[in-house]
Amino acid sequence: MTTLVWLQRELRTQHHPALASALARARRNRSKVIVAYFHDPAQIIGSANSAWLAQALPQLQQDLRERGGDLWLIEGDFATQLQNLIEQHAIQELFYTYQPGSPFDAMQRQAESVCRRTRTALTPFETENWLPYARLHNQSHKPYKVYTPFFKSLQSRFDELEPLDSPAPEDFAFCLPAPKGLDQRPGSLETILAQPWTQNILRHWQVGETAAWRQWQAFQEQGLPHYSDQRDFPAIHGTSGLSAALHFGHLHSRALLFALLESQKRQGTNKPQQNASQQVWMSQLAWREFARSILWHFPESEHQAFQPKFEGFYPRLETLSDADHKNYQAWCQGQTGVPLIDAGMRQLWQTGWMHNRVRMVAASWLTKNAHIHWLDGAAWFADTLVDADPANNTMGWQWVAGSGVDASPYYRLFNPIRQSERFDPQGDYIARWVPELASLPSKQRLAPPTDQPDLLQTALDYPPPRMDLVASRQQHLHRVEQLKQKKPIA
Ligand SMILES: Cc1cc2nc3c(=O)[nH]c(=O)nc-3n(C[C@H](O)[C@H](O)[C@H](O)COP(=O)(O)OP(=O)(O)OC[C@H]3O[C@@H](n4cnc5c(N)ncnc54)[C@H](O)[C@@H]3O)c2cc1C
């Protein structure tokens, strides 16, 4: 008998309930396990995310081989390849770990129908969160739509957290080695990796489980104690930078939660500042749980406004004028003429990551000032972020656009100049990513003088602001007033 463990975004060897169960079963039954990743080029998240994947898969294969196991790498149409594998290797059961959002939902449905056709037992593991989604509801048995009660409820139930199994080292011997042809990085990932842009992005990252644990260790010791004070300042490395490692499942977020709870227990009340910082970080990690639970309960929110009245409020790019297209292009390229936003968009292009505060400010400009649909912004992020994640990206964009659960109020537009005064007062972040402004005095870096076009365009080669922030804010507020009164939207 052979069990297939199909991996999606649980690319690790430890804390892996599906893998541990399959291997433990194999030991009991003297059966075999195939661990496989299916790469379907038609079902990817985006380019930067795929580049990370291209490095992560051989890395995991190596990690599994060092433990006596292996990883099969299979490329092509998912349903066809899965059926072939099941038939060729007489697979009787398939274990996988549920993941919310695109492309996972579609692939999971395809796996269900292949298993039905081939009469293969299918066991989904709903183990990637702190608690199973179906148990995350309020007293009226409705899903939480507001973060604070969601987090409070989670916190009150920490004693229900299931410990995470790690496969026993000797169990990896029950893995079948990958045959020739299925032991190499898929060709289309090879192609993505060969592009200069993705190569450049990956220079900024250490990919894989071992590197992720090292990064967590360093953050726990050096960054975490100051997290609550530093996390909002993009020029400082004040956050963990673990979002891609969490997205790819190199680390299980519950394992990090256990580490935090353990550390809090050890410290008691001795280090209140450190405890406060840990608490803030834990609550950020819980936003990820919230985002995933929202997508589980409301899968349509990945493509539709969560609040129906916002449906149709923002126009899609394809319906817009040339001027709007130019605004969108300028935003993607970090050429809006708003230094903080341009710094963020260039950080994104060069590293595949952007600081959370700048993500909010950049998304606010595109949706509320430029009046372009959040889905168009989310699509650019999905293509260029290494941590691009259907749950977190949707939550972030709908929150900023005002159409999501527990969303930012409609009247709140981030003022990018005020935001840089508060969070990048010396313009260090701006100077790092928009070097043409580095020679200006700090204050002018945040808002270069617009009454000296020669200085801006000729001497510095930096564009004037594409958008009048005050007028576009007024227009947004006017549109929202109409929405509130249910008048047709101009
Ligand atoms: C418009 C927009 C789009 C976003 N798109 C993504 C995305 O595609 N993928 C993604 O992982 N995050 C996304 N975020 C959330 C957040 O910006 C990143 O998780 C964070 O910047 C990652 O950096 P870090 O790992 O250093 O975070 P830390 O501050 O160290 O936080 C630790 C972890 O908590 C989780 N987390 C933190 N903040 C949030 C949040 N607001 N929502 C959900 N989870 C959070 C992440 O997994 C993060 O790695 C988006 C935010 C916005 C405003």
PDBQT file of the ligand as one rigid body, heavy atoms in Angstrom, charges set to zero:
ROOT
HETATM    1  C1  LIG A 501      -2.339  46.053   0.865  1.00  0.00    +0.000 C 
HETATM    2  C2  LIG A 501      -1.678  44.972   1.683  1.00  0.00    +0.000 A 
HETATM    3  C3  LIG A 501      -1.323  43.763   1.095  1.00  0.00    +0.000 A 
HETATM    4  C4  LIG A 501      -0.712  42.756   1.851  1.00  0.00    +0.000 A 
HETATM    5  N1  LIG A 501      -0.373  41.575   1.231  1.00  0.00    +0.000 NA
HETATM    6  C5  LIG A 501       0.197  40.584   1.968  1.00  0.00    +0.000 A 
HETATM    7  C6  LIG A 501       0.545  39.351   1.360  1.00  0.00    +0.000 A 
HETATM    8  O1  LIG A 501       0.306  39.110   0.171  1.00  0.00    +0.000 OA
HETATM    9  N2  LIG A 501       1.165  38.414   2.130  1.00  0.00    +0.000 N 
HETATM   10  C7  LIG A 501       1.422  38.609   3.464  1.00  0.00    +0.000 A 
HETATM   11  O2  LIG A 501       1.981  37.713   4.122  1.00  0.00    +0.000 OA
HETATM   12  N3  LIG A 501       1.066  39.752   4.058  1.00  0.00    +0.000 NA
HETATM   13  C8  LIG A 501       0.474  40.751   3.370  1.00  0.00    +0.000 A 
HETATM   14  N4  LIG A 501       0.144  41.925   3.989  1.00  0.00    +0.000 N 
HETATM   15  C9  LIG A 501       0.297  42.033   5.454  1.00  0.00    +0.000 C 
HETATM   16  C10 LIG A 501       1.639  42.585   5.966  1.00  0.00    +0.000 C 
HETATM   17  O3  LIG A 501       1.975  43.748   5.275  1.00  0.00    +0.000 OA
HETATM   18  C11 LIG A 501       2.797  41.575   5.854  1.00  0.00    +0.000 C 
HETATM   19  O4  LIG A 501       2.405  40.332   6.398  1.00  0.00    +0.000 OA
HETATM   20  C12 LIG A 501       4.020  42.072   6.612  1.00  0.00    +0.000 C 
HETATM   21  O5  LIG A 501       4.442  43.308   6.111  1.00  0.00    +0.000 OA
HETATM   22  C13 LIG A 501       5.126  41.063   6.489  1.00  0.00    +0.000 C 
HETATM   23  O6  LIG A 501       6.298  41.498   7.104  1.00  0.00    +0.000 OA
HETATM   24  P1  LIG A 501       6.888  40.752   8.367  1.00  0.00    +0.000 P 
HETATM   25  O7  LIG A 501       6.942  39.293   8.125  1.00  0.00    +0.000 OA
HETATM   26  O8  LIG A 501       8.159  41.437   8.722  1.00  0.00    +0.000 OA
HETATM   27  O9  LIG A 501       5.768  41.031   9.457  1.00  0.00    +0.000 OA
HETATM   28  P2  LIG A 501       5.787  41.055  11.040  1.00  0.00    +0.000 P 
HETATM   29  O10 LIG A 501       5.404  42.404  11.467  1.00  0.00    +0.000 OA
HETATM   30  O11 LIG A 501       7.020  40.476  11.609  1.00  0.00    +0.000 OA
HETATM   31  O12 LIG A 501       4.534  40.117  11.388  1.00  0.00    +0.000 OA
HETATM   32  C14 LIG A 501       4.666  38.700  11.577  1.00  0.00    +0.000 C 
HETATM   33  C15 LIG A 501       3.720  37.957  10.670  1.00  0.00    +0.000 C 
HETATM   34  O13 LIG A 501       2.373  38.248  11.008  1.00  0.00    +0.000 OA
HETATM   35  C16 LIG A 501       1.573  38.234   9.817  1.00  0.00    +0.000 C 
HETATM   36  N5  LIG A 501       1.020  39.579   9.622  1.00  0.00    +0.000 N 
HETATM   37  C17 LIG A 501       1.548  40.755  10.012  1.00  0.00    +0.000 A 
HETATM   38  N6  LIG A 501       0.730  41.779   9.662  1.00  0.00    +0.000 NA
HETATM   39  C18 LIG A 501      -0.315  41.224   9.026  1.00  0.00    +0.000 A 
HETATM   40  C19 LIG A 501      -1.500  41.747   8.429  1.00  0.00    +0.000 A 
HETATM   41  N7  LIG A 501      -1.776  43.055   8.430  1.00  0.00    +0.000 N 
HETATM   42  N8  LIG A 501      -2.369  40.882   7.854  1.00  0.00    +0.000 NA
HETATM   43  C20 LIG A 501      -2.132  39.555   7.852  1.00  0.00    +0.000 A 
HETATM   44  N9  LIG A 501      -1.025  39.006   8.411  1.00  0.00    +0.000 NA
HETATM   45  C21 LIG A 501      -0.135  39.824   8.993  1.00  0.00    +0.000 A 
HETATM   46  C22 LIG A 501       2.503  37.884   8.656  1.00  0.00    +0.000 C 
HETATM   47  O14 LIG A 501       2.431  36.502   8.423  1.00  0.00    +0.000 OA
HETATM   48  C23 LIG A 501       3.858  38.304   9.210  1.00  0.00    +0.000 C 
HETATM   49  O15 LIG A 501       4.931  37.618   8.625  1.00  0.00    +0.000 OA
HETATM   50  C24 LIG A 501      -0.466  42.961   3.236  1.00  0.00    +0.000 A 
HETATM   51  C25 LIG A 501      -0.817  44.183   3.822  1.00  0.00    +0.000 A 
HETATM   52  C26 LIG A 501      -1.420  45.174   3.057  1.00  0.00    +0.000 A 
HETATM   53  C27 LIG A 501      -1.784  46.474   3.720  1.00  0.00    +0.000 C 
ENDROOT
TORSDOF 0
